[in-house]
Amino acid sequence: MDDIDDLDDDTLGTIFRDVILITLIGFVAMVIMLLPHISRTKKEADESRAPGNVIVEMHWPSNMPVDVDLWVKAPGVGPVGFWNQGNRVFNLLRDDLGAEGDATDENFEISYSRGIPAGQYVVNVHMYGPLPGNLTVPVTVVVSVRKRLEDTRQILKTLVRLTYHNQEETAFQFRLTGDGDLVPDSVSTLRHPLITEAM
């Protein structure tokens, strides 16, 4: 006890700081050793649940301030479009009204899925707003499949021409396997209205 009493405050402060510093260095060393394992696990988790497994995009010319709507339907669920913007498979991420309330000149709508249910998909375009004069609106529709973050591939692309108010055209009907592969000979443009089905 006398030995401890003989230590002055400076010596006790130095010992305390040394113990704290050694503890801190040990903690930092453990964190540095664990970082590669944490980032690898996070990357693997991100790849296994890549957002937007089935991606449907629709674009029309930026100089045409008209309201065109994208409608998509996955197997086993109802259609997704501007008044029903999500279900357990698809979500409409952007409802473009043409020039109204738009921060960019780009005219496009896009829907993403969570997962790739096997079965029949339908993609429609709808001329929601009125068309001035004898205007024809060319609408490009692209379907892509993403299995992992770095593996996105376009599987379908077409051009649909809209010429009158409330026109609804089927851009594609197609089938996908559970692995996200396009079923051979399953693509058609056979008309399948989705707006009435969504009501």
C-alpha beads as a LAMMPS data file, in Angstrom:
LAMMPS data file: protein, C-alpha beads

199 atoms
198 bonds

1 atom types
1 bond types

-500.0 500.0 xlo xhi
-500.0 500.0 ylo yhi
-500.0 500.0 zlo zhi

Masses

1 110.0

Atoms # bond

1 1 1 0.000 0.000 0.000
2 1 1 2.882 2.291 0.759
3 1 1 4.226 1.763 -2.806
4 1 1 0.966 3.020 -4.329
5 1 1 0.904 5.946 -1.974
6 1 1 4.433 6.831 -3.060
7 1 1 3.356 7.241 -6.732
8 1 1 2.619 10.823 -7.597
9 1 1 -0.304 12.009 -9.715
10 1 1 1.861 12.417 -12.855
11 1 1 2.950 8.772 -12.748
12 1 1 -0.626 7.518 -12.270
13 1 1 -1.808 9.727 -15.143
14 1 1 0.919 8.357 -17.420
15 1 1 0.035 4.741 -16.581
16 1 1 -3.692 5.434 -17.185
17 1 1 -3.002 7.082 -20.571
18 1 1 -0.739 4.184 -21.607
19 1 1 -3.387 1.569 -20.753
20 1 1 -6.078 3.521 -22.635
21 1 1 -3.789 3.971 -25.667
22 1 1 -2.865 0.263 -25.791
23 1 1 -6.571 -0.681 -25.545
24 1 1 -7.445 1.739 -28.372
25 1 1 -4.644 0.410 -30.599
26 1 1 -5.874 -3.152 -30.010
27 1 1 -9.453 -2.172 -30.933
28 1 1 -8.333 -0.398 -34.132
29 1 1 -6.216 -3.424 -35.107
30 1 1 -9.227 -5.754 -34.684
31 1 1 -11.443 -3.482 -36.802
32 1 1 -8.813 -3.329 -39.573
33 1 1 -8.525 -7.127 -39.591
34 1 1 -12.320 -7.540 -39.796
35 1 1 -12.982 -4.964 -42.565
36 1 1 -12.245 -7.267 -45.549
37 1 1 -14.663 -9.859 -44.195
38 1 1 -17.428 -7.306 -43.556
39 1 1 -17.203 -5.717 -47.019
40 1 1 -17.111 -9.127 -48.753
41 1 1 -20.236 -10.244 -46.916
42 1 1 -22.033 -6.981 -47.767
43 1 1 -21.086 -7.280 -51.460
44 1 1 -22.338 -10.865 -51.622
45 1 1 -25.610 -9.824 -49.970
46 1 1 -26.060 -6.921 -52.409
47 1 1 -25.501 -9.187 -55.407
48 1 1 -28.018 -11.729 -54.187
49 1 1 -30.762 -9.074 -53.963
50 1 1 -29.947 -6.747 -56.831
51 1 1 -32.686 -4.119 -57.223
52 1 1 -34.729 -4.190 -60.377
53 1 1 -34.606 -7.786 -61.547
54 1 1 -36.992 -7.097 -64.447
55 1 1 -36.671 -3.512 -65.704
56 1 1 -39.232 -2.046 -68.114
57 1 1 -38.443 1.391 -69.591
58 1 1 -40.504 3.583 -71.898
59 1 1 -39.158 6.695 -73.661
60 1 1 -40.751 9.197 -76.036
61 1 1 -39.284 12.345 -77.643
62 1 1 -38.443 15.173 -75.253
63 1 1 -39.963 17.742 -77.639
64 1 1 -43.404 16.110 -77.238
65 1 1 -44.995 17.329 -73.961
66 1 1 -47.687 14.619 -73.912
67 1 1 -48.661 12.231 -71.114
68 1 1 -47.920 8.596 -71.987
69 1 1 -48.306 5.864 -69.362
70 1 1 -46.498 2.569 -68.867
71 1 1 -48.435 -0.452 -67.616
72 1 1 -46.805 -3.768 -66.668
73 1 1 -48.149 -7.059 -65.394
74 1 1 -46.183 -9.908 -63.819
75 1 1 -47.436 -13.469 -63.306
76 1 1 -49.946 -13.870 -60.489
77 1 1 -50.439 -10.170 -59.688
78 1 1 -52.467 -7.264 -61.034
79 1 1 -51.199 -4.585 -63.418
80 1 1 -49.003 -1.701 -62.238
81 1 1 -49.394 1.771 -63.743
82 1 1 -50.007 5.373 -62.731
83 1 1 -53.019 4.774 -60.460
84 1 1 -51.782 1.453 -59.035
85 1 1 -48.068 2.137 -58.675
86 1 1 -46.979 -1.015 -56.866
87 1 1 -47.681 -4.589 -55.847
88 1 1 -45.575 -7.422 -54.473
89 1 1 -43.640 -7.805 -57.762
90 1 1 -43.535 -4.504 -59.693
91 1 1 -43.283 -0.815 -58.774
92 1 1 -43.695 2.138 -61.120
93 1 1 -40.725 4.337 -60.199
94 1 1 -41.582 7.310 -62.380
95 1 1 -44.917 8.621 -63.697
96 1 1 -43.963 11.201 -66.330
97 1 1 -46.662 13.725 -67.251
98 1 1 -44.784 15.143 -70.246
99 1 1 -43.711 18.722 -69.578
100 1 1 -45.817 19.198 -66.418
101 1 1 -43.825 19.341 -63.162
102 1 1 -40.692 17.991 -64.829
103 1 1 -37.166 18.912 -63.766
104 1 1 -35.661 17.511 -66.989
105 1 1 -36.518 17.488 -70.679
106 1 1 -36.478 13.683 -70.754
107 1 1 -39.793 11.881 -71.214
108 1 1 -39.674 8.403 -69.700
109 1 1 -41.329 6.011 -67.282
110 1 1 -39.736 3.002 -65.635
111 1 1 -40.899 -0.012 -63.604
112 1 1 -38.709 -2.376 -61.550
113 1 1 -39.532 -5.808 -60.180
114 1 1 -38.402 -7.514 -57.010
115 1 1 -37.500 -11.025 -58.030
116 1 1 -38.202 -12.816 -61.292
117 1 1 -41.397 -14.856 -61.020
118 1 1 -41.631 -17.456 -63.768
119 1 1 -44.521 -16.988 -66.177
120 1 1 -46.272 -14.531 -68.488
121 1 1 -45.478 -10.789 -68.495
122 1 1 -47.398 -8.051 -70.304
123 1 1 -46.100 -4.552 -71.142
124 1 1 -48.519 -1.905 -72.438
125 1 1 -48.267 1.767 -73.378
126 1 1 -51.238 4.108 -73.000
127 1 1 -51.821 7.539 -74.545
128 1 1 -53.348 9.149 -71.467
129 1 1 -53.502 12.794 -72.449
130 1 1 -54.975 14.374 -75.561
131 1 1 -52.902 14.604 -78.730
132 1 1 -52.723 17.993 -80.473
133 1 1 -53.457 17.903 -84.198
134 1 1 -52.424 14.850 -86.167
135 1 1 -49.446 14.128 -83.933
136 1 1 -47.952 10.622 -83.784
137 1 1 -45.942 9.812 -80.659
138 1 1 -43.174 7.223 -81.178
139 1 1 -42.619 5.348 -77.909
140 1 1 -39.582 3.118 -77.387
141 1 1 -40.078 0.254 -74.942
142 1 1 -37.140 -1.735 -73.550
143 1 1 -37.216 -4.773 -71.246
144 1 1 -34.038 -5.821 -69.405
145 1 1 -33.276 -8.551 -66.870
146 1 1 -30.776 -8.121 -64.033
147 1 1 -29.623 -11.292 -62.288
148 1 1 -26.781 -9.629 -60.356
149 1 1 -25.692 -6.000 -59.957
150 1 1 -23.139 -6.183 -62.776
151 1 1 -25.205 -8.488 -65.025
152 1 1 -28.017 -6.545 -66.721
153 1 1 -29.007 -7.568 -70.223
154 1 1 -31.592 -6.176 -72.596
155 1 1 -33.944 -8.898 -73.808
156 1 1 -36.601 -6.956 -75.773
157 1 1 -36.967 -3.622 -77.553
158 1 1 -39.695 -2.215 -79.787
159 1 1 -41.261 1.004 -81.087
160 1 1 -44.973 1.680 -80.544
161 1 1 -46.724 4.548 -82.351
162 1 1 -49.555 6.299 -80.525
163 1 1 -51.991 8.349 -82.616
164 1 1 -55.119 8.992 -80.528
165 1 1 -56.339 9.769 -77.001
166 1 1 -56.788 6.726 -74.681
167 1 1 -55.024 4.406 -77.130
168 1 1 -53.605 1.368 -75.295
169 1 1 -51.186 -0.892 -77.159
170 1 1 -49.467 -4.075 -76.044
171 1 1 -45.750 -3.648 -76.668
172 1 1 -44.929 -7.182 -75.522
173 1 1 -46.281 -10.330 -74.040
174 1 1 -43.490 -12.726 -73.085
175 1 1 -42.587 -15.522 -70.706
176 1 1 -39.595 -15.728 -68.370
177 1 1 -38.151 -18.698 -66.531
178 1 1 -37.442 -18.414 -62.797
179 1 1 -33.787 -17.811 -63.751
180 1 1 -34.748 -14.751 -65.812
181 1 1 -34.279 -16.363 -69.223
182 1 1 -36.657 -15.471 -72.043
183 1 1 -38.705 -18.520 -73.078
184 1 1 -38.080 -19.129 -76.810
185 1 1 -40.999 -18.243 -79.126
186 1 1 -42.999 -16.711 -76.235
187 1 1 -42.855 -13.073 -77.433
188 1 1 -45.959 -11.603 -79.070
189 1 1 -47.772 -8.298 -79.473
190 1 1 -51.210 -9.885 -79.091
191 1 1 -53.446 -7.222 -77.548
192 1 1 -53.990 -7.620 -73.787
193 1 1 -55.635 -4.548 -72.172
194 1 1 -54.332 -3.832 -68.656
195 1 1 -56.109 -0.597 -67.681
196 1 1 -59.556 -2.209 -67.456
197 1 1 -57.993 -5.100 -65.526
198 1 1 -56.503 -2.650 -63.009
199 1 1 -59.878 -1.012 -62.267

Bonds

1 1 1 2
2 1 2 3
3 1 3 4
4 1 4 5
5 1 5 6
6 1 6 7
7 1 7 8
8 1 8 9
9 1 9 10
10 1 10 11
11 1 11 12
12 1 12 13
13 1 13 14
14 1 14 15
15 1 15 16
16 1 16 17
17 1 17 18
18 1 18 19
19 1 19 20
20 1 20 21
21 1 21 22
22 1 22 23
23 1 23 24
24 1 24 25
25 1 25 26
26 1 26 27
27 1 27 28
28 1 28 29
29 1 29 30
30 1 30 31
31 1 31 32
32 1 32 33
33 1 33 34
34 1 34 35
35 1 35 36
36 1 36 37
37 1 37 38
38 1 38 39
39 1 39 40
40 1 40 41
41 1 41 42
42 1 42 43
43 1 43 44
44 1 44 45
45 1 45 46
46 1 46 47
47 1 47 48
48 1 48 49
49 1 49 50
50 1 50 51
51 1 51 52
52 1 52 53
53 1 53 54
54 1 54 55
55 1 55 56
56 1 56 57
57 1 57 58
58 1 58 59
59 1 59 60
60 1 60 61
61 1 61 62
62 1 62 63
63 1 63 64
64 1 64 65
65 1 65 66
66 1 66 67
67 1 67 68
68 1 68 69
69 1 69 70
70 1 70 71
71 1 71 72
72 1 72 73
73 1 73 74
74 1 74 75
75 1 75 76
76 1 76 77
77 1 77 78
78 1 78 79
79 1 79 80
80 1 80 81
81 1 81 82
82 1 82 83
83 1 83 84
84 1 84 85
85 1 85 86
86 1 86 87
87 1 87 88
88 1 88 89
89 1 89 90
90 1 90 91
91 1 91 92
92 1 92 93
93 1 93 94
94 1 94 95
95 1 95 96
96 1 96 97
97 1 97 98
98 1 98 99
99 1 99 100
100 1 100 101
101 1 101 102
102 1 102 103
103 1 103 104
104 1 104 105
105 1 105 106
106 1 106 107
107 1 107 108
108 1 108 109
109 1 109 110
110 1 110 111
111 1 111 112
112 1 112 113
113 1 113 114
114 1 114 115
115 1 115 116
116 1 116 117
117 1 117 118
118 1 118 119
119 1 119 120
120 1 120 121
121 1 121 122
122 1 122 123
123 1 123 124
124 1 124 125
125 1 125 126
126 1 126 127
127 1 127 128
128 1 128 129
129 1 129 130
130 1 130 131
131 1 131 132
132 1 132 133
133 1 133 134
134 1 134 135
135 1 135 136
136 1 136 137
137 1 137 138
138 1 138 139
139 1 139 140
140 1 140 141
141 1 141 142
142 1 142 143
143 1 143 144
144 1 144 145
145 1 145 146
146 1 146 147
147 1 147 148
148 1 148 149
149 1 149 150
150 1 150 151
151 1 151 152
152 1 152 153
153 1 153 154
154 1 154 155
155 1 155 156
156 1 156 157
157 1 157 158
158 1 158 159
159 1 159 160
160 1 160 161
161 1 161 162
162 1 162 163
163 1 163 164
164 1 164 165
165 1 165 166
166 1 166 167
167 1 167 168
168 1 168 169
169 1 169 170
170 1 170 171
171 1 171 172
172 1 172 173
173 1 173 174
174 1 174 175
175 1 175 176
176 1 176 177
177 1 177 178
178 1 178 179
179 1 179 180
180 1 180 181
181 1 181 182
182 1 182 183
183 1 183 184
184 1 184 185
185 1 185 186
186 1 186 187
187 1 187 188
188 1 188 189
189 1 189 190
190 1 190 191
191 1 191 192
192 1 192 193
193 1 193 194
194 1 194 195
195 1 195 196
196 1 196 197
197 1 197 198
198 1 198 199
